[in-house]
Amino acid sequence: MTHIPTDRPAPGRPGAIVPVLAFAGIVVAVMQTLLVPVIKDLPALLSTSPSNATWVMTSTLLSGAVATPIMGRLGDLYGKRRMLLASLAVMVIGALVSGFTDTLIPMIVGRTLQGFAMGAIPLGIGLMRDLLPRERLGSAMALMSSSIGVGGGLALPSAAMVAQHADWHALFFGAAGLGVASIVLTLLVVPESETRAEGSFDLLGALGLSAGLVLLLLPVSKGSDWGWASGTTLGMFAAAAVVLALWGVLELRLPAPLVDLRTTARREVLLTNLASIMVGVSFYVVSLVLPQLLQLPTATGYGLGRSMVVAGLCVAPLGLTMMFTAPLYARLSARYGPKLTLITGLLIIAIGYGAGIGLMSAAWQTVVTSVLLGAGIGLAYSSLPALIIGAVPASETGAATGLNTLMRSIGTSVSSAVVGMVLANTAHQAHGLAIPTMHGFRVSFLIATAAVALGLVAALFLPGQRPSAVPQLRASSEEDANLERAVQVLRGFRGRVLDAEGAPVAHAKVTLIDHRGRQVGATHSTEDGRYTVAVPEKGPYILAAKATGHAPLASSATHLGGDHPVDLDLCLPGETVSA
């Protein structure tokens, strides 16, 4: 579906919107990787068993998975900026709870609250779609989508340095400070979006999805501890299948579901989400393998004997390269489209993992691997939101990108479980400790390569895109942007919004609704009352117009396809007249 952003500049400070929203995404990523440097020390720090300590990480994973699609839908309904601020505020509270405790249960509560911040990524992408001019949207979404990798890469050496030279609680206080800074900047710079979805919040659907995700992801993350063939693990997988199936039936029957499964089942959305899972798998493998390889002692014969901080610095290029890839993505996508950019990214990831299997004997080699993988993952991550929002109405952006972010999270969860199992089963015992082996590291890289191959197959079967149906093809200059807008207008409606006396009405909101009652486009009239709105395909539509001081209008119209616009004037109040 096509969405036409208004040509009016966003209120507030448009030039600062992108860095502020990207900073929010980086803050969320920092929260996720905060405890990676001290994972092995958590049982001693919290005076608990290793199996109980894993709940500190698992709780964040589960709450993030649940919150992402729910916060996206709430943003569509009640305001994306409002929900973004709420996500960051809950994260700050969670960080403070964790920062003031040394016991397990309060720590788990705090980490659960921190997981709610995961909703910031899709909410930020939705705000960008609603607020930014077309020529800036491609690179902005790319940076926002990549921010989770950027923040993760930058956080590893920073968190390692703090953990090595200060009290570990400083990690949480630092995260809380970053969260507060993000909230203040968002309040000062980012305006609220006027785009809203119709209907009410699907509470029953939210509860059903939450239960299904917990039942699915909990055994994925704890299967190694419980045993993959245990009754608990298999029983929870079976229960997840039943609950998610019932949830799907419920969602299909509701007029305003939490997730529009019919839209999700479209080929372009379904295949993009499948590719997202595989990109998530590939991203997490390198984060699990390289830090361990770098920190293993040289006495093992293959360990590189580096400190925690140096290991973090060697992996940091992964995030830095992802950040610098965003502008490159905008140019590639503008010329060739996000499908080809996704395919290119996946190919680079495959090359990175293939080369990485033989580049494990020196620290500089791990840096090379990180740079290659960062470039590929950056291109792939940048392509995903563009593919999603090009296929869904503007009013469903938050929920759809939230579901896509959830798919990436599922990929990282599966990656963590599978790679953890591989490293455990291939480890050798030394003085009562399980030491990962070079064989385990290489098998993990082969698993990542296989996941990328599956993602590449899904990407190859994505449908081709017409210029009129690809809002993500961003122009590299103002001239190209104007040309792109002109092409889209040829396949839509245009006209004027008038009052009862025939005078133009400025800043009236014109909404395009398809025959299934979904918003598929929106714009505002200019100072002389003119509007243009593109259509995704030929067929019947309703054009709804409203403006302050005038009665609203809803009018039926049909677009017969082709490259000619339909001229239609909208009179407030009164009847629609053909121009």
N, C-alpha and C positions, 0 to 999 in steps of 0.2 A: 504494500500500500504506500501511496505517496503522501508525504506531508510537506506543505509549503510553509516555511518559516516566514514570518512577516518581514517586510523590508525595513520597518522602523527599527532603529537601534534599541537594544534592550536598555531599560532604565538602569540607573546606578552607574557602574564603571565597567563598560563592556570589555575594555582591554584587560582588565584584571580578573574577569570571571573564570577564564580557563586556568590560569595558575592557581587560583584559590581552590577551585574544585579538584584539580589534580593534587594539590597539597592534601586535601581531605582524603583522597584515595591512598596517598603515600602514608598518611597517619594510620589508616586502617591496616595497611600492609605491615607497618612497624609493629603494631599490636600483635599481629599474627605470629611474627618471627621473634618476638621479644624474648622468649624463654629458650630458644634453640641452644644458645651457648651453655645453659645450665641444666639442660634436660637430665643429663646423667647424674647430677647432684641433687635433684629434687627430692628423692627419698630421704636423704640425710637432712636437707634443709627443712623439710616438713615433718620430720620424725614419723615416717610412715613406710609402708612396703613399696617396692617398685611397681607392683600391679596397681595399687591404689594411686600412686603418683601419676600414672598415665592419664587418670581422669582430669588432671589439670589441663592437658592438651585436648583430650577428647571432648570435654564440655564446651570449649570454644568452637570446635569443629561443628558440633551438633547445633548449638545456638545460632551460629552463622548460617548454616544450611537452612534452618527453619526461618530465620529472620529475612533472608534475602528476597524471596518471592513475596512474602507478606508485606514488607516495607515498600517494595516496588508498587504493589497494588494500592496500598494506603496513599502513596505519593500520587498515583494517578487520580485518586478520588479526592484527596483533601489538600494536596499541595506538595510538590517534591522537595522544595526548600524546607518546609516545615518538618517533613519526615527525616530529611538529612540532618537537621539540627537535633532532632530527637535521638537519632542513631548515635551521633557524636556525644550527646549528653549522657546517654546510658553507658557508653564506653568509658567516659571520664569517671563516672561513679564506680564502675567495675574496677578500673585501675586503682582508684583510691582504696576500695575495699581490699584488694589484693596487696596493696602497698603497706597496709597496717596490720598484716597478719603473718603468723608463722605456723598456722595450723591448716589442716587439709580442707575441711568443709568450707570455711570462709574463703579460702583460696579458690575453690571450685566455683563458689557463688560469684566471686569477682570475675573470674575468667569467663563464666557463662554470660555475664552482662557485657563483657568486652566483645564477645562474639557478635552481638547485635550490630556492631558497627559495619559488618560486611554489607549491609544494605546501602551504604554510602556510594558504592561503585555504580550500580544501576541507576540510583537516584541522580548522581552527578551526570551520567550520560543523558538521562531524560531531560535534565535542566539545560544541558548544552543544546539538545535538539530543539527545545522550545525557545531558547533565548538568543542563539547565535545566528548571524547571517550565514548563508549557504557556503560562501567561499572560505569560511574559517572552520566549518563544522568537522570536516574530515580529519585534519590534524589534531583538533581538540579531542574528538572521541578516541582517536588513537592513543593520545597521551593519557586520557582517563582510563582506558581499558588496560594500558600497560602499567599504570601506576602501582598495581598490586605487586608486580614483579620488580619494579623500580624500588619501591619501598622495602621489599624483602631483601634485595641485594644490598642496599645501603645500610639496612638495619643490622645485618649480621656482624660486620666489623665493629660498628658502634656499640651494639649490645655486648659483644665480646670484650671490648675495652672496659666498659662499665663493670661487667661481671668480674673481670680480672683485677681491677684496681679499686673497686668501691663495694659497698654493701649491695647485695642483689636487689633489695627493695627499691633502690634508685631507678631500676628499669621501669617500674610501674609509675613512679612519680614523674619520670621523664615523659612517659606515654601520656599521662594525664595532662601535663603541661602542653604537649603538642595538640592534644584534643581541645583544650581550652582555646589555644591560639587559632585552631581551625574554626571553632564556633564563632569567635569574634570576627575573624576575617569574612566568614560567610554572611554574618549579620550586616557587616559594613558594605560588602561589595556585591553579593549575589541577590538579585531580586527574585520574587516568587513568580512562578510560571502561571499564566492564566489558563492553560490547557487543563481540562478536567474530563475524567471519564463519567459516563452516566451510571446511575444505579447506586447500590449500597454495598458495604463491605460484607463479603461472604464469610461469616464467622465459622459456620459449620465446615466449609471447605478449608479454612485455615487450620482448624483443629485436626481435620482428617489428613491434610498434607503434613502437618507437624508430626502426627503420630506415625505416619508411613515413613517419613524420612528418618526419624529416630530409630524405628525398627529396622530400617535398612542399613544406616550408617554405623549404628552401634556395634553390630557383629562384624562389620567390615574393619572397624578400628580395633576391636578387642578380640578378634578371632584367633590371633596368635596366642593370646593368654588363655582363652577358654578352650581352644582346640577347634579346628575347622569342621571336624565331624561330630562335635559334641551336640547333645540335644538342645542346649541353650542357643547355640549359634544357628543350627538348622531350623529350630523352631521360630526364631526371630526373623529369619529370612522368609519363611513361609507366611508368618503373620504379616510381614511387610507387603508381600505380594497380594494378600487378601485385602488389606486395608487400602493400598493404593488402587487396586481394581475397583473397590466400592467407591473410593473417592472420585475416580474417573467417571463412573456412572452418574454420581451426584453432580459433578461439574457440567456434564453434558446436558443435564436437565434444567439447569438454572439459567435465568435470563441474564444475570450479571455475575458470572463465576469469578472465583479468585484467579484462575488461569483459564483462558479460552483455549480448550484442547483442540477445537477445530482449527484454529489458527496455528497452534503448535504442531498439528499433524501435517501442515503443508510441507511440501518437499523441501523448499528452501529453508524453512525454520527447523524442521526435523533434522536434516543433514548438517546444518550449521551447529545444532546442539550436540549431535554425535561427534562432530569434529572437535567441539569444545572440550568434551570429555577427554579425548585423546591428547589434546594440547595440554590439558591439566595434568595428565599422567606424565607427559614428557618434561614439564616444568619442574615437577617435584623430585624426579629421579636425580637430577644433577644436584639439587639442594641436599639430598640425603647422602649421596655418594662422595662427592669431592671434599666436603669438610672432614669426613672421617678419614679418607685417604691421606689428606694433608697432615692430620694430627697424629696418626699412628706412628709409633717410634720407628726409627730406622733399623732397629734390631730385628724387626719382623722380616726384613729383606726387601720389602716393597713400600712400607710406610715412609712418608717424607719428613717426619719429625718436626713439623712446624707448630708454632704456638697457636692458641685460639684466635688471637688477633690477626696474625699473619694469614691463617686459614680463611678468616672472614674477608680479608683484603684480596686474596686470590680469587674468591668467588664474587666479590663486589662488581667486577666488570659485567657479570650477567645482567644486573639491574641497570647499570649505567648504559650499556649498549641498547637495552630495551628503550630507555628514555630517548636516546639520540636517534632511534629508528622511527619515532613518530613522524617527524617532518618528511622523512624519506617515504614512509607509507602514504602520506597525503599526495605526493607527486605520482607515485606508482598507481595508486587507486584512481586518481583523476584521469590518468591516461589509459589504464587497462582494466580498472574495476576491482572491487574487493575480492571477487572469486579468485582471480589470477594471483592477487597479492597473498591470499591465504595459501594457495598451492605453493607459491614461491617460498613462503615462510616455512611450510612443512618440509619442503625439500632441503632447505638450509639446516633445519633441525636434524633431519636424517643424516646429512653430511657431518654435522657436529658430533653426533653420537657415534657414527661410524669411525670418524677420526679419533674420537676420544677413547675408544677401546685400546688404541695403541699409544695414546698420549697420557700416560699415567706414571711416568718415571721421574718427573721433575716438576717443581712448582710452576715454572714458566709454562709448561705444557698444559697445566690445569687452567691457567689464565687464557691461553689460546682457545681451549674448549669452551670456557665461559663466554668469551666474546662471540664465537660462532653460534652457540646456542642462544645467547641473548639476542642476536640479530634475527634469528629465525623465529624465536618465541615472540619477540616484539612485533614482527610483521604479522604473525598469526593472530596474536591477541588483538592487535589493532583492527584487523579485518572483521572480527566477530560481531561487534555491535553494529557496524555499518550494514552487514548482511541481515541482521535481525531487524533493525528499524526500517530497512527498505522493504520489509515484508509484512509489517504490522501497522495498524492505524496509530496516529499520534497519541490518542487517548490510552493506548495499551503499552506505551513505550516502557514505563516503569516495570510493569509486571513481566513483559517479555524479556527485557534485558536482565531483570532479576532472575528469571528462570535460567537464562543463559549463563549468568554468573554462578548459579547453583550447579549447573552441569560441570563447570570448571572445578568447583569445589568437590564434586563427586569424583572427578578424575584424580585430584590430588589425594583424596581419601583412599581410593583404590590403589594408587601408586604407593602411598605410605604402607598400606597393608601388605601388598605383594612384595615390594622391595624389602620391607622388614622381615618377611618370611624367608625370602631368598638369602639375605645376609645371615640370618640366624641359622638356617639349615646348612649353609656352606662354611660357617665359622669353625675355627679350631680352638680347642681349650688350652689355655696356658695359665698355670697357677690359679686355677679356678675361675678364670675369666674367659668369656667368649670373644675371640678376636676375629673381626671380619677378614676375609681373604681376598686376594686379587681376583680369584675366580668368581667370587660373589659379586664384586664390583663390575666385572665385565659382563656377567649374566644380566645384571641390572640395566646396564647400558643397552644390551640386546633387547630386553623387554621394552625399553623406551623406544628403540628403533621400530619394533613391531607395532607399538601403539601409534607411532607417527605414520606408519604405512597404512594402518586402518583409517586414520584421519584423512590421509591423502585420497584414499578411495572414496570416502564420503564427500570430500571437496570436489573431486572430479565429476561427481554426479549432481552437483548443484546446477540448477537451471541457468541457462544463459539469460542475460538481462538486457532489456531495451533501454535506450537512453531515457525515455520518459518514466521508466519505473525504477530508476536507480538514484534516489536522492543522495546516496553516499558518494557519488562521483563528484568530487569537489574541484572547482576550478582553481588554477594556480594564479590567476590574475583577475582583476575586476572585470576586464573585458570578457573573458571566458565565462565568468559567473553570470553576466548579463545575457550572454548567448544561451547558456544552459537554461536560465529561467524562461527565455523566450521560447525555446523548444518545448518545454513542459507546458507552457500556457496554450500552445497550439492544440493540446490534447486535453482540454478541460472546458470550464465555463468562465466567462468574463462578462463584465457589465458595470452597472452603477447601482449604488444604494441610494434611494431617493426618499424624501418624506412625502406627505400627502399632497403638498403643493408642487412637487417635482424638483425641489431643491436638493442638492447633494448632501448626504450625511457622511461626515468624516469619522473615522475610527470605529465604524460599526463592525462587529464580529460576524463573519460569514463562515458557517460550518457546513461541510459536505458529509452527508450520511448515506450509506449504501442501503440496499434493499433488505439487509438483515438487521438494520438499526444500529450499525457501528459507525463511529466517526472515522472517516478516512482522509480528511483534509480540513484545514482551517486557515483563515487569513483575516486581515483587517482592511477595511476600505481606506483609501488614501484621502488627502485633504479635499480632493474634488469628487469624492464618493466612489471612485473606481475600485474594483476588486478583480482578482484573477485567482482561480483555484484549479489545480490539475486533477484529473481522474485517473485511477489505477487501471480501469478497463471500461469498455463500453457497457451500457446498461442503465437502469433507472436509478435515480438519486433523489434525495431531498436536500434542498438548499435552505438552511435556517439562518436568519439574520436577526440580530438584536443590537440595540444601541440605547444609551441613556436617554430617557425622555420620550421613547417611542415604544409602541406595542411590538412584541416580537412577531416574526413572520416565518412560516414554514411553507415551502413551495416545492411541488414535484417537478422534476425535469428529467429528460432522457438524453444520454450521449450515445450517438450511433457509431462511435469509433472514427478512425481516420485522423487526419492531421489538421482538421479545421475546428476552431473553437466554437462553442455554442454561446451566442450573445444573449444575455438575459439580464434585465434590470429588475431589481428588487425594491418594491415600494413599501415604506413603513409609515403608518399601517396601511393596509389596502391589499390589492391583488397584484400578483406578479404580472408584468407586461413584457412581452418580447421586444427586444431592441430592434 
